[in-house]
Amino acid sequence: MPAATLHVVATPIGNLGDLSPRAQQVLREVAAICAEDTRRSAQLLGHFGIGTPLLALHEHNEQQMAERLVARLLAGESLALVSDAGTPLVSDPGYRLVRAARQAGVRVSPVPGPSALIAALSVAGLPSDRFAFEGFLPAKASARRERLGALAGEPRTLVFYESAHRIDESLADLRAAFGDERPAVLARELTKLFETVLDGDLASLHERVLADENQRKGEFVLVVQGVGEDTDAKLAEGRRVHAILAKQLPPSAAARLAAEITGAPRKALYGGGSGE
Ligand code: SAM
């Protein structure tokens, strides 16, 4: 008998046709499937006529379940791990179980497939040779702004997950931290009926989201271009200098001087949407 394996299986992020034949086979053959929300996964499995038993594994019971699951694996039963949608462990539970299995010497093997992160990056048309996945921004405004402040000088493309009820606030905070002109792509409801991929700069994306209620519905991935070596760095520096000068000078004079000092375009500093 081959050694037991913990299979980490990606599932669709919207379109059920994206469950690969190998994923179906593995889910059919394992002794049990660990799922974040068993009711949701039961619907997916039902669609494919897969009757494998489901076990709940979520962030609140993962630590305690991990031990029991590893015992089953060591006893020779293969298991699968799925999340509600996409790839487990990507802004989803599972790393404690995977770590426990690996530490116990159990084979852990991926069945790769959909992930909103990669799907969004693949259609964004922004530099993608290097990128940084930031997951969800903090829910609290102060923590969110602090995080964005720390990321404003990041040269790699940034990828964020966002939900419908915070997309407006997050875009507003991104504009304040990164500037209105930063190129970005908002990918919504990927692989679903109302899939939309909007591109432009942060200001235009935010305005489109505010103007159309439908653009605030569903699930989002926001892909934001990193700071370019030349223009963006100048702009960031111009904004910093402008903010200091504007404490003592009228905004237009502060913008003129900040532009002269840093080489940033004056127009982008004066009324440039930094919220100052
Ligand atoms: N593990 C999943 C993956 O690999 O994509 C992500 C799970 S995370 C809890 C859920 C978030 O992923 C959503 O809030 C949204 O930001 C993003 N997401 C999931 N499905 C999506 C879709 N079809 N279109 C756009 N974003 C999606």
Boltz pocket constraint, residues with backbone or C-beta under 6 A from the ligand:
constraints:
  - pocket:
      binder: B
      contacts: [[A, 13], [A, 14], [A, 83], [A, 85], [A, 86], [A, 87], [A, 88], [A, 89], [A, 90], [A, 91], [A, 92], [A, 114], [A, 115], [A, 116], [A, 117], [A, 160], [A, 161], [A, 162], [A, 163], [A, 187], [A, 188], [A, 189], [A, 190], [A, 191], [A, 192], [A, 219], [A, 220], [A, 221]]
      max_distance: 6.0
